[in-house]
Amino acid sequence: MTKLLGYFKGMRIKGLLAPLLKMSEAGLELLVPLIIAQIIDLGISQNNRQIIYTRGLQLVITGLIGLSVSVTAQYFSAYTAVSFVKRIQHICYEKIQRMSFTQHNEIGTSTLITRLTGDMDSIRNGVNLTLRLLLRSPVVVIGACIMAFRVDKQAAAVFIGAVPLLALVIFAVMIITIPKNRHIRSAVDGALTTVRESVTGARVLRAFGIEKNQADEFTAKNEILTRLQERTGRISALLNPLTCLIVNTASACLIWIGAKRVDAGIISCGAVVALYSYMSQILVELIKLANLIITLTKSFACADRVASLLETPDEEIPESAPDKESGAYIEFDNVSFTYKGAGAPALKDISFSVNRGERIGIIGATGSGKSTLMNLLAGFYRPTRGHIYIEGKDINSYGREELAKKIGFVEQKSVIFGGTVRSNLTLGNENAGDEEITAALKAAQADDFVAQKENGIDTVTEQNGRNFSGGQRQRLSVARALLKNPDILILDDASSALDYLTDSKMRKALSGLDCRAIFTVSQRTGSILDCDKIILLEDGEAAAGTHDELLKNNEEYREIHLSQFEEDDAV
């Protein structure tokens, strides 16, 4: 939690006023037993109604002032906690957006979601309770002890034994539960990952009839989580009974000692009532403090996880190579790439060049590195070795936004956000008009089904675009990339869900685009045979040429083509 304290900037006044006001409320509460003692000793015992009315009015005024102070303090503490967490959430979200794909893969999507939601809620509760109780409870406990000694020192000696024993129990529980709560949060991540996979892959699970297997996996992870929570809960559950036992035992001793001293005429009945009231205040505040500590142990564990996310270093951009005058618009110069933790490189010594206006086809078996190659060109990953040049400049010399403006990227899995067709298409070009949107939809062969919708381009898109088919989502993604007017268009298997006729129409429309380079990744040779150059990837290595050249000289390419076309069509 201490690592996050710097984000309190701008909220420190309200954050300071909240506990100070709670301390004032505590001071008022400490006066109440003394007023009640006077009502008993001076009013009821002596039948003095004036004292009863006067002290009764003092109780009402004290209560009203305490209420107003408490409400104000509650507002300040809630405002500070919500604003504090809101700021951290915003900063964490921005941090996630800056993280590299490698960091995303390493941390995991489910963990990132947990840290932005459940962990933040725990931190918010911890901050809110801390501002309300961290100073108030100790003030009441210490103040009640002092006031008890002012009433009667001998009877108040009971407090000396009870309070340290209570503190020992509370801190023992805290020390034991803090590391256990960290383990619980990690177990929550594991269970959430399984739930996420089950929900997103529900159709696959049902198609293969393996729902029970997934349910068993979730049950196993949930049992681990349950056992951790039960072990921690057993320890935490001891807190209230032990504190109540200590305080109630102390109260019984206090009443016994007080009764003897009243019988001896040393103290009054009102003094015993005041002493018992102070003991009750200590009990209530220590229970609150115990609950606060339990909440804080969870909050500290969550805060450490959030802090570790914020402390994740930004991606280190390798030093860029000097500008290169090669005449090519794009050049891969001995590019190799290895995923973090992988045993073998995904790409090895890839070299090829692309002239301005050329269309490049990328083909290869599954896992050959096609998407990795395009991710490197888009700047999602950085080459492990070698350099990529765009217009003679090393790709590492381009800023993130500068590179993003140059490239229109359509991924294998089309992502459509909740909103409208218009809001999705204009993600890269917010100022696009209806004519531009219509032209992009037409080129992507998406104008027909969008026009059939009642609201056209203002049709609502549900989360993940689930009110559109897979092929429709792909075409909307292509239209979104086209509307950006990119210099480099990357279609990473963007027509896999399209029929051959629609694919052919889209390719013809894209061939007339004024892009400086178009990359088409496909499993079909029919989708790339008219490209100016084809890159065949096999086990991370590349072979380049035209369709005819590869068909004649490359056995791997020929086998891929023959598997899709008849022998007579292959030549």
C-alpha positions as CSV (number, residue, x, y, z in Angstrom):
1,M,0.0,0.0,0.0
2,T,2.9,2.4,0.8
3,K,4.0,2.2,-2.9
4,L,0.6,3.7,-3.9
5,L,0.6,6.6,-1.4
6,G,2.0,9.0,-4.0
7,Y,-1.3,8.9,-5.8
8,F,-3.0,10.6,-3.0
9,K,-1.9,14.0,-4.4
10,G,-4.8,16.4,-4.6
11,M,-6.8,14.5,-2.1
12,R,-4.6,14.9,1.0
13,I,-6.8,17.7,2.6
14,K,-9.9,15.6,2.6
15,G,-7.9,12.5,3.4
16,L,-6.5,14.3,6.5
17,L,-9.8,15.9,7.6
18,A,-11.6,12.5,7.6
19,P,-9.5,10.9,10.4
20,L,-9.2,14.2,12.3
21,L,-13.0,14.6,12.4
22,K,-13.4,10.9,13.5
23,M,-11.0,11.7,16.3
24,S,-13.2,14.6,17.3
25,E,-16.2,12.3,17.3
26,A,-14.2,9.9,19.5
27,G,-13.5,12.7,22.0
28,L,-17.2,13.5,22.2
29,E,-18.0,9.8,22.9
30,L,-15.5,9.7,25.8
31,L,-17.5,12.5,27.5
32,V,-20.8,10.5,27.4
33,P,-20.0,8.1,30.3
34,L,-19.0,11.0,32.6
35,I,-22.3,12.8,31.8
36,I,-24.3,9.6,32.5
37,A,-22.4,9.2,35.8
38,Q,-23.3,12.7,36.9
39,I,-27.0,12.0,36.0
40,I,-26.9,8.9,38.2
41,D,-24.9,10.3,41.1
42,L,-26.1,13.9,41.2
43,G,-29.5,13.7,39.5
44,I,-31.2,10.3,40.2
45,S,-29.6,9.6,43.6
46,Q,-30.3,13.1,44.9
47,N,-33.6,13.5,43.0
48,N,-32.3,16.6,41.4
49,R,-34.3,17.1,38.3
50,Q,-32.4,20.2,37.3
51,I,-29.2,18.1,37.0
52,I,-31.1,15.4,35.0
53,Y,-32.5,17.9,32.5
54,T,-29.3,19.9,32.2
55,R,-27.1,16.8,31.7
56,G,-29.7,15.2,29.5
57,L,-29.6,18.3,27.2
58,Q,-25.9,18.0,27.1
59,L,-26.2,14.4,26.0
60,V,-28.5,15.4,23.1
61,I,-26.3,18.3,22.0
62,T,-23.2,16.0,22.2
63,G,-25.0,13.4,20.1
64,L,-26.1,15.9,17.4
65,I,-22.6,17.4,17.2
66,G,-21.1,13.9,17.0
67,L,-23.6,13.0,14.2
68,S,-22.7,16.0,12.1
69,V,-19.0,15.4,12.6
70,S,-19.4,11.7,11.8
71,V,-21.4,12.3,8.6
72,T,-18.8,14.8,7.3
73,A,-16.0,12.5,8.1
74,Q,-17.7,9.6,6.3
75,Y,-18.2,11.8,3.2
76,F,-14.6,12.8,3.2
77,S,-13.3,9.3,3.7
78,A,-15.6,7.8,1.0
79,Y,-14.7,10.6,-1.5
80,T,-11.0,10.2,-0.9
81,A,-11.1,6.4,-1.2
82,V,-13.2,6.5,-4.4
83,S,-11.1,9.3,-6.0
84,F,-7.8,7.5,-5.0
85,V,-8.8,4.2,-6.6
86,K,-10.3,5.9,-9.6
87,R,-6.9,7.6,-10.3
88,I,-5.0,4.3,-9.8
89,Q,-7.5,2.5,-12.1
90,H,-7.0,5.1,-14.8
91,I,-3.2,4.9,-14.5
92,C,-3.2,1.1,-14.5
93,Y,-5.4,1.1,-17.6
94,E,-3.0,3.4,-19.3
95,K,-0.1,1.2,-18.2
96,I,-1.8,-1.9,-19.7
97,Q,-2.3,0.0,-23.0
98,R,1.4,0.7,-23.1
99,M,2.5,-2.8,-22.3
100,S,4.0,-4.9,-25.0
101,F,2.4,-8.0,-26.3
102,T,5.2,-10.0,-24.6
103,Q,4.2,-8.5,-21.2
104,H,0.5,-9.1,-21.8
105,N,1.3,-12.8,-22.5
106,E,3.5,-13.1,-19.5
107,I,1.0,-11.5,-17.0
108,G,-2.2,-13.0,-18.5
109,T,-5.5,-11.4,-19.4
110,S,-7.4,-12.8,-16.4
111,T,-4.8,-11.4,-14.0
112,L,-5.0,-8.0,-15.5
113,I,-8.8,-8.0,-15.3
114,T,-8.7,-9.1,-11.6
115,R,-6.2,-6.3,-10.7
116,L,-8.5,-3.7,-12.4
117,T,-11.6,-4.9,-10.7
118,G,-11.5,-7.1,-7.6
119,D,-8.2,-5.8,-6.3
120,M,-9.3,-2.2,-6.8
121,D,-12.5,-2.9,-4.8
122,S,-10.4,-4.3,-1.9
123,I,-8.1,-1.3,-2.0
124,R,-11.1,1.1,-1.9
125,N,-12.6,-0.7,1.1
126,G,-9.2,-0.6,2.8
127,V,-8.7,3.1,2.3
128,N,-12.2,4.0,3.3
129,L,-12.1,2.0,6.6
130,T,-8.5,3.2,7.3
131,L,-9.5,6.8,7.2
132,R,-12.6,6.2,9.4
133,L,-11.1,3.9,12.0
134,L,-7.3,3.9,12.0
135,L,-7.1,6.9,14.3
136,R,-10.6,6.8,15.8
137,S,-10.3,3.3,17.3
138,P,-6.9,3.8,19.0
139,V,-8.0,7.2,20.3
140,V,-11.1,5.7,21.9
141,V,-9.2,2.7,23.4
142,I,-6.4,4.9,24.8
143,G,-8.8,7.7,25.8
144,A,-11.2,5.2,27.5
145,C,-8.2,3.8,29.5
146,I,-7.2,7.3,30.6
147,M,-10.7,8.3,31.5
148,A,-11.2,5.1,33.5
149,F,-8.1,5.9,35.6
150,R,-9.5,9.3,36.2
151,V,-12.7,7.7,37.6
152,D,-10.9,5.1,39.8
153,K,-7.3,3.9,39.5
154,Q,-7.7,0.6,41.3
155,A,-10.8,-0.5,39.4
156,A,-9.2,0.7,36.1
157,A,-6.2,-1.5,36.7
158,V,-8.2,-4.2,34.9
159,F,-7.6,-2.2,31.7
160,I,-3.9,-2.6,32.0
161,G,-4.1,-6.4,31.6
162,A,-6.9,-6.5,29.0
163,V,-5.7,-4.0,26.4
164,P,-2.2,-5.4,25.8
165,L,-3.7,-8.9,25.6
166,L,-6.2,-7.7,23.0
167,A,-3.5,-6.0,21.0
168,L,-1.4,-9.3,21.0
169,V,-4.3,-11.3,19.6
170,I,-5.1,-8.7,16.9
171,F,-1.5,-8.4,15.7
172,A,-0.9,-12.2,15.8
173,V,-3.9,-12.7,13.5
174,M,-2.8,-10.0,11.2
175,I,0.8,-11.3,10.8
176,I,-0.6,-14.8,10.0
177,T,-3.3,-13.8,7.6
178,I,-1.3,-11.3,5.4
179,P,0.7,-13.9,3.4
180,K,-2.3,-16.2,3.2
181,N,-4.4,-13.4,1.6
182,R,-1.7,-13.0,-1.1
183,H,-2.0,-16.7,-1.9
184,I,-5.8,-16.4,-2.1
185,R,-5.6,-13.6,-4.7
186,S,-3.3,-15.8,-6.8
187,A,-5.8,-18.7,-6.5
188,V,-8.6,-16.3,-7.6
189,D,-6.5,-15.5,-10.8
190,G,-6.3,-19.2,-11.5
191,A,-10.0,-19.8,-11.1
192,L,-10.9,-16.7,-13.2
193,T,-8.7,-17.9,-16.0
194,T,-10.6,-21.2,-16.2
195,V,-14.0,-19.4,-16.1
196,R,-12.9,-17.1,-18.8
197,E,-11.8,-20.0,-21.0
198,S,-15.0,-21.8,-20.3
199,V,-17.2,-18.8,-21.3
200,T,-15.3,-17.8,-24.4
201,G,-14.9,-21.4,-25.6
202,A,-18.4,-22.6,-24.6
203,R,-19.3,-23.7,-28.1
204,V,-16.1,-25.7,-28.5
205,L,-16.6,-27.4,-25.2
206,R,-20.2,-28.3,-26.1
207,A,-19.2,-29.4,-29.6
208,F,-16.7,-31.9,-28.1
209,G,-18.9,-32.8,-25.2
210,I,-16.2,-32.0,-22.7
211,E,-18.1,-29.7,-20.4
212,K,-17.5,-32.1,-17.5
213,N,-13.7,-32.0,-18.0
214,Q,-13.8,-28.2,-17.8
215,A,-16.1,-28.3,-14.9
216,D,-13.7,-30.8,-13.1
217,E,-10.8,-28.4,-13.8
218,F,-12.7,-25.5,-12.3
219,T,-13.8,-27.6,-9.4
220,A,-10.2,-28.5,-8.7
221,K,-9.0,-24.9,-8.8
222,N,-12.1,-23.8,-6.8
223,E,-11.3,-26.4,-4.1
224,I,-7.8,-25.0,-3.8
225,L,-9.2,-21.5,-3.4
226,T,-11.8,-22.8,-0.9
227,R,-9.2,-24.5,1.2
228,L,-7.0,-21.4,1.3
229,Q,-10.0,-19.3,2.2
230,E,-11.1,-21.8,4.9
231,R,-7.7,-21.9,6.5
232,T,-7.5,-18.1,6.5
233,G,-11.1,-17.8,7.6
234,R,-10.5,-20.1,10.6
235,I,-7.7,-17.9,11.8
236,S,-9.7,-14.7,11.1
237,A,-12.7,-16.2,12.8
238,L,-10.8,-16.5,16.1
239,L,-10.4,-12.8,16.3
240,N,-13.9,-11.7,17.4
241,P,-14.5,-14.6,19.9
242,L,-11.1,-14.1,21.5
243,T,-11.5,-10.3,21.8
244,C,-15.0,-10.7,23.2
245,L,-13.8,-13.3,25.6
246,I,-11.0,-11.1,26.9
247,V,-13.2,-8.0,27.1
248,N,-16.1,-9.7,28.7
249,T,-13.8,-11.4,31.3
250,A,-12.3,-7.9,32.0
251,S,-15.8,-6.5,32.3
252,A,-16.8,-9.1,34.8
253,C,-13.7,-8.4,36.9
254,L,-14.4,-4.7,36.6
255,I,-18.0,-5.0,37.9
256,W,-16.9,-7.3,40.7
257,I,-14.1,-4.9,41.8
258,G,-16.4,-1.9,41.4
259,A,-19.2,-3.4,43.4
260,K,-16.8,-4.1,46.3
261,R,-15.6,-0.5,46.2
262,V,-19.1,0.9,46.0
263,D,-20.0,-1.2,49.0
264,A,-17.0,0.2,50.8
265,G,-18.1,3.7,49.9
266,I,-15.0,4.5,47.9
267,I,-16.7,5.2,44.6
268,S,-20.3,5.8,43.5
269,C,-22.6,3.7,41.4
270,G,-22.3,6.2,38.6
271,A,-18.5,5.7,38.6
272,V,-19.0,1.9,38.1
273,V,-21.5,2.6,35.2
274,A,-18.9,5.0,33.7
275,L,-16.1,2.3,34.0
276,Y,-18.3,-0.3,32.4
277,S,-19.2,2.1,29.6
278,Y,-15.5,2.7,28.9
279,M,-14.9,-1.0,28.8
280,S,-17.8,-1.4,26.4
281,Q,-16.4,1.3,24.2
282,I,-13.0,-0.5,24.2
283,L,-14.8,-3.7,23.2
284,V,-16.7,-2.1,20.3
285,E,-13.6,-0.2,19.0
286,L,-11.3,-3.2,19.2
287,I,-13.8,-5.3,17.3
288,K,-13.9,-2.6,14.6
289,L,-10.1,-2.5,14.7
290,A,-10.0,-6.2,14.3
291,N,-12.3,-6.1,11.2
292,L,-10.2,-3.2,9.9
293,I,-7.0,-5.3,10.2
294,I,-8.6,-8.2,8.4
295,T,-9.7,-5.9,5.6
296,L,-6.3,-4.2,5.5
297,T,-4.5,-7.6,5.2
298,K,-6.5,-8.2,2.0
299,S,-6.0,-4.6,0.8
300,F,-2.3,-4.8,1.3
301,A,-2.1,-8.0,-0.6
302,C,-4.1,-6.4,-3.5
303,A,-2.1,-3.2,-3.3
304,D,1.1,-5.1,-3.7
305,R,-0.3,-6.8,-6.8
306,V,-1.4,-3.5,-8.3
307,A,1.9,-1.9,-7.4
308,S,3.8,-4.7,-9.1
309,L,1.7,-4.0,-12.3
310,L,2.6,-0.3,-12.1
311,E,6.2,-1.1,-11.6
312,T,6.4,-3.3,-14.7
313,P,9.0,-1.5,-16.8
314,D,7.9,-0.1,-20.1
315,E,9.0,-2.0,-23.1
316,E,12.6,-1.2,-23.9
317,I,12.9,0.0,-27.5
318,P,16.2,-1.3,-29.0
319,E,18.5,1.3,-30.4
320,S,17.6,2.0,-34.0
321,A,20.0,1.3,-36.8
322,P,21.2,4.2,-39.1
323,D,19.0,5.1,-42.0
324,K,19.4,2.9,-45.0
325,E,19.2,4.0,-48.6
326,S,18.1,0.8,-50.4
327,G,15.4,2.1,-52.7
328,A,12.9,-0.4,-51.2
329,Y,9.8,0.9,-49.3
330,I,10.0,-1.9,-46.7
331,E,13.0,-4.1,-46.0
332,F,13.5,-7.0,-43.6
333,D,17.2,-7.4,-43.0
334,N,18.2,-10.7,-41.4
335,V,15.2,-10.5,-38.9
336,S,14.9,-13.2,-36.2
337,F,12.5,-13.4,-33.4
338,T,12.1,-15.6,-30.3
339,Y,9.1,-15.5,-28.0
340,K,10.0,-15.0,-24.3
341,G,10.4,-18.5,-22.7
342,A,10.4,-20.3,-26.1
343,G,13.0,-22.8,-26.8
344,A,13.4,-22.1,-30.5
345,P,13.1,-18.9,-32.6
346,A,9.8,-18.3,-34.4
347,L,11.5,-16.6,-37.3
348,K,15.1,-17.1,-38.4
349,D,17.1,-14.7,-40.6
350,I,14.2,-13.4,-42.7
351,S,15.3,-11.1,-45.5
352,F,13.2,-9.6,-48.3
353,S,12.3,-6.2,-49.7
354,V,9.0,-4.6,-50.8
355,N,8.8,-1.9,-53.4
356,R,6.3,0.9,-53.2
357,G,2.8,-0.2,-54.4
358,E,3.6,-3.9,-54.3
359,R,1.2,-6.5,-53.0
360,I,2.8,-9.2,-50.9
361,G,1.3,-12.6,-50.1
362,I,2.3,-14.5,-47.0
363,I,1.6,-18.3,-46.8
364,G,2.8,-21.2,-44.8
365,A,1.8,-24.1,-42.6
366,T,0.1,-23.4,-39.2
367,G,2.8,-22.2,-36.8
368,S,5.3,-21.2,-39.5
369,G,5.4,-17.6,-38.2
370,K,3.1,-15.8,-40.6
371,S,1.3,-13.8,-37.9
372,T,4.6,-13.2,-36.0
373,L,6.1,-11.7,-39.2
374,M,3.1,-9.3,-39.5
375,N,3.2,-8.5,-35.7
376,L,6.8,-7.5,-36.1
377,L,6.0,-5.2,-39.1
378,A,3.2,-3.6,-37.0
379,G,5.5,-3.0,-34.1
380,F,3.7,-5.2,-31.7
381,Y,6.9,-7.1,-31.1
382,R,10.5,-6.1,-31.6
383,P,13.0,-8.2,-33.6
384,T,15.3,-10.3,-31.4
385,R,18.0,-9.8,-34.1
386,G,18.1,-7.9,-37.4
387,H,16.3,-4.8,-38.5
388,I,13.1,-3.8,-40.3
389,Y,13.2,-0.6,-42.4
390,I,10.2,1.5,-43.6
391,E,11.2,4.2,-46.1
392,G,14.8,3.6,-45.2
393,K,14.2,4.2,-41.4
394,D,14.6,1.5,-38.8
395,I,11.2,0.7,-37.4
396,N,12.5,1.2,-33.9
397,S,13.0,4.9,-34.7
398,Y,9.2,5.4,-35.2
399,G,7.1,6.3,-32.2
400,R,4.1,4.1,-31.3
401,E,1.5,6.6,-32.6
402,E,3.5,7.4,-35.7
403,L,3.8,3.8,-36.7
404,A,0.1,3.1,-35.9
405,K,-0.9,5.9,-38.3
406,K,1.0,4.3,-41.1
407,I,-0.5,0.8,-40.7
408,G,-3.9,-0.7,-41.0
409,F,-4.1,-4.1,-39.4
410,V,-6.8,-6.7,-39.6
411,E,-6.1,-9.6,-37.3
412,Q,-7.1,-13.3,-37.7
413,K,-9.7,-12.9,-35.0
414,S,-12.0,-10.0,-35.8
415,V,-12.6,-7.8,-32.8
416,I,-15.8,-5.7,-32.9
417,F,-16.5,-3.5,-29.9
418,G,-19.9,-2.7,-28.4
419,G,-21.3,0.5,-29.8
420,T,-22.4,1.0,-33.4
421,V,-21.1,0.1,-36.8
422,R,-20.1,3.7,-37.2
423,S,-18.2,3.9,-33.9
424,N,-16.3,0.7,-34.8
425,L,-15.4,1.8,-38.3
426,T,-14.2,5.3,-37.3
427,L,-11.8,4.1,-34.6
428,G,-8.8,5.1,-36.7
429,N,-10.5,8.1,-38.5
430,E,-12.9,9.9,-36.2
431,N,-13.6,12.6,-38.8
432,A,-14.8,10.2,-41.6
433,G,-18.0,11.2,-43.2
434,D,-20.8,8.9,-44.5
435,E,-19.4,8.8,-48.0
436,E,-16.0,7.6,-46.8
437,I,-17.6,5.0,-44.6
438,T,-19.8,3.8,-47.4
439,A,-16.8,3.5,-49.8
440,A,-14.8,1.5,-47.2
441,L,-17.8,-0.8,-46.6
442,K,-18.2,-1.3,-50.4
443,A,-14.5,-2.1,-50.9
444,A,-14.7,-4.6,-48.0
445,Q,-17.9,-6.2,-49.5
446,A,-19.8,-5.2,-46.3
447,D,-22.1,-2.6,-47.8
448,D,-24.9,-5.0,-48.6
449,F,-25.5,-6.5,-45.2
450,V,-25.0,-3.2,-43.4
451,A,-27.6,-1.5,-45.7
452,Q,-30.1,-4.2,-44.9
453,K,-30.0,-3.3,-41.2
454,E,-32.7,-0.9,-40.1
455,N,-30.3,1.8,-38.9
456,G,-27.6,1.2,-41.5
457,I,-24.2,2.3,-40.3
458,D,-25.7,3.4,-37.0
459,T,-26.8,-0.2,-36.2
460,V,-25.9,-1.2,-32.7
461,T,-23.1,-3.7,-32.4
462,E,-23.2,-6.0,-29.3
463,Q,-20.2,-6.9,-27.3
464,N,-17.7,-8.9,-29.5
465,G,-20.0,-8.2,-32.4
466,R,-22.1,-11.2,-31.6
467,N,-25.1,-9.9,-33.6
468,F,-23.0,-10.3,-36.8
469,S,-21.6,-13.5,-38.3
470,G,-17.9,-14.4,-38.5
471,G,-17.7,-13.4,-42.1
472,Q,-19.5,-10.1,-41.5
473,R,-17.2,-9.3,-38.6
474,Q,-14.2,-9.9,-40.8
475,R,-15.5,-7.6,-43.5
476,L,-16.3,-4.9,-41.0
477,S,-12.7,-5.2,-39.7
478,V,-11.4,-4.8,-43.2
479,A,-13.6,-1.7,-43.7
480,R,-12.3,-0.2,-40.5
481,A,-8.7,-0.6,-41.6
482,L,-9.5,0.9,-45.1
483,L,-11.2,3.9,-43.5
484,K,-7.9,4.7,-41.8
485,N,-6.3,5.3,-45.2
486,P,-3.1,3.5,-44.2
487,D,0.2,3.5,-46.0
488,I,0.6,-0.2,-45.2
489,L,-2.4,-2.5,-45.1
490,I,-1.9,-5.9,-43.3
491,L,-4.6,-8.5,-43.8
492,D,-3.7,-11.4,-41.5
493,D,-6.0,-14.2,-42.7
494,A,-8.7,-11.6,-42.9
495,S,-10.8,-13.6,-45.4
496,S,-10.7,-17.0,-43.8
497,A,-14.5,-16.9,-43.0
498,L,-15.4,-15.7,-46.5
499,D,-16.6,-17.7,-49.5
500,Y,-14.4,-17.7,-52.6
501,L,-16.6,-15.3,-54.5
502,T,-16.7,-12.7,-51.8
503,D,-13.0,-13.1,-51.2
504,S,-12.3,-12.6,-55.0
505,K,-14.5,-9.5,-55.1
506,M,-12.8,-8.0,-52.1
507,R,-9.3,-8.7,-53.5
508,K,-10.2,-7.0,-56.7
509,A,-11.5,-3.9,-54.8
510,L,-8.3,-3.8,-52.7
511,S,-6.1,-4.1,-55.7
512,G,-7.2,-0.6,-56.7
513,L,-6.3,1.0,-53.4
514,D,-3.6,3.7,-53.2
515,C,-1.6,1.9,-50.5
516,R,2.1,1.8,-50.6
517,A,2.2,-1.8,-49.6
518,I,-0.5,-4.5,-49.0
519,F,0.3,-7.7,-47.1
520,T,-2.1,-10.6,-47.4
521,V,-1.7,-13.5,-45.0
522,S,-3.7,-16.5,-46.2
523,Q,-3.9,-20.3,-46.1
524,R,-5.2,-20.3,-49.7
525,T,-2.9,-19.9,-52.6
526,G,-5.9,-18.6,-54.6
527,S,-6.0,-15.5,-52.4
528,I,-2.4,-14.5,-53.1
529,L,-1.5,-15.9,-56.5
530,D,-1.9,-12.5,-58.1
531,C,0.4,-10.8,-55.6
532,D,3.6,-9.2,-56.9
533,K,5.6,-11.3,-54.4
534,I,4.8,-14.3,-52.2
535,I,6.7,-15.1,-49.0
536,L,6.6,-18.8,-48.1
537,L,7.3,-19.5,-44.4
538,E,8.4,-22.9,-43.3
539,D,9.8,-23.5,-39.8
540,G,10.5,-19.8,-39.4
541,E,12.5,-19.6,-42.6
542,A,11.4,-17.7,-45.7
543,A,11.4,-18.3,-49.4
544,A,10.3,-15.5,-51.7
545,G,9.2,-15.3,-55.3
546,T,6.1,-15.0,-57.6
547,H,3.4,-17.6,-57.7
548,D,4.9,-19.1,-60.9
549,E,8.4,-19.1,-59.5
550,L,7.5,-20.8,-56.3
551,L,5.2,-23.3,-58.0
552,K,8.1,-24.3,-60.2
553,N,11.0,-24.2,-57.8
554,N,9.5,-24.8,-54.3
555,E,8.1,-28.2,-53.5
556,E,6.4,-27.0,-50.2
557,Y,4.5,-24.3,-52.1
558,R,3.6,-26.7,-54.8
559,E,2.2,-29.2,-52.3
560,I,0.1,-26.5,-50.7
561,H,-1.3,-25.3,-54.0
562,L,-2.0,-28.9,-55.3
563,S,-3.9,-29.6,-52.1
564,Q,-6.3,-26.8,-53.1
565,F,-6.4,-27.1,-56.9
566,E,-6.3,-29.8,-59.5
567,E,-3.1,-30.7,-61.2
568,D,-4.1,-29.0,-64.4
569,D,-4.9,-25.8,-62.6
570,A,-1.6,-25.7,-60.8
571,V,0.5,-25.2,-63.9
